[in-house]
Amino acid sequence: MPTLKDVIMVIIGFIVFLIFIYFGNIYAKNNLSKIYENQKYTIGEITQQRNETRSNHYRYHYFLEDKKMNGRFYYERRGKYAHLPLGKYFVVFDSLRPKNSVLLPFLVVPDSITEAPPEGWKELPIPVDKEEIRKFLEDY
């Protein structure tokens, strides 16, 4: 039979776990808001689709200042982004922390655009509603 000390330790452990989850969510939301505040764009290429037990994601990479950056775009197994073709998509990133990025799966790079400036674009080279990007980042 568990002692009172054991029960208290389990309760404390559970509370610490919940606090960890709470602050992790705040940190993730803060990263996405920083991306929107300091946004720049570049071209990213999906190189692999991974369907694993607990996470389904696309692996992508992009180049900034001749440095290769890697990212992952997580999606729901039956969601609307579950069947993206491998290829080039626009990526939005935080200009102050370039490793902080999100693939924009609804913005395929047209064939007429072959490369991005080394530092990225301040505005996308194609017409797109900024509100759509903001909403996507909010919902992601």
N, C-alpha and C positions, 0 to 999 in steps of 0.2 A: 504494500500500500504506500503511495507517495506521501512524503512528509509535507508539512506546510511550507518548508523551505523550497522543496522541489516545485510546488505549485506556484509559489511567488516567482521563482526563476523563470518558469515557462511564461508566466504573464508578462514579466519584464522583457523577456526575449521577443514576445509577440508585439508588444508596444514599440520596442526599438525597430522591429521589422516594418511596422506600419509607418513610423516616422521616416525611415529610409525610403520607402516607396513614395511617400508624400513629397519629400524634398527632391527625389529623382524626377518626379513629374514636373515640379516647378523649374528645375534646371533645364529639362528638355524644352518646355514651353518658352523659357527665356532665350534659349539658343535660337529657336525659330523666330522669335520677335527680333532678335539681333540681326538675323539674316535679312529680315524685311527692312529694318532701319538702315543697314549699311550694304544694301544689295548691289551686286554686280553679277554679270552673266558670262557664261562661257559655254563651250561645247563639251558635252560628256558622251562617252560611248559605253553602252551596256555591253559587258563582255561575258556575263554568265547569269543564268537564272538558277537559284537554289531553292528547292522545296525540302525543307527539313521538318522534323517533328514539331518544333515550337516556333520556327521562324521561316517565313517565305520571303525571299528578297532577291533583288537584282544587284549584282556587283557592277559598278561602273568606275571609270576613271576619267580624269580631265587634266589638262595641263595649264599651269599658271607660271609665268616667268621661267619657262622650260623645266619646271619641276612637276613630276607626275603626282597627282593626288588621287586617292582612292575613296570610294564611298559606297554606301549600301542604301538601297531604296526598299523599304519594307512594305508589304502589301498583304491584303487578306486573300486567302486561298481561292475564294470564289468572288473576289471583288472585281471592279471594272479594270484594274491594271494587272490582272493575273496573267494575261496573255500578250504582253508587249513583245513585238519582234525585237531581236537584238539589233542594235543600230545606234545612230547618233540622236541625242536629245539635248535640249538646253538644260543647263544647270544654273541654279541661283546660289550664290555663296556670299558669305559675310566678308566684306573687303578688309576688315580688320583682323579676322581670323579665317583665312581662306580654307582651312580644313573643314570648317563648319559649312556644309552644303546640303542641298536637296535637289534631286533630279526632278525635272518638270515633265512627267510622262505624257502630258497632253500637248507638248510642244516639240514636235519632230523637227529636226534641222533640215531645211530644204537642200536639195542637191546644189543649188546655186551658191551656198555658203560652204566653203571648204575648210576654213580655219578661223579661229578667233584671235584677237589681239593678245599678246603675251600677258597683259594685265587684266584682260576681260573687258566687257562692254558695260558702260553705265546704263544704257538702254538697250533693249533687244533690237536686233537689226530687222525684225519683222514686226508688223503691227499686231499688238496684243493688248488686251485690256488688263491694266495693272491690278484692277479690283479682282480679277479672276485669279491672279497669282497670290494676292493677299489672302483671299478666301481659301485657296488650296493650302497655303502654309498654316492658316488657322485650323483647318480641319485635319491636317496630317498628324 
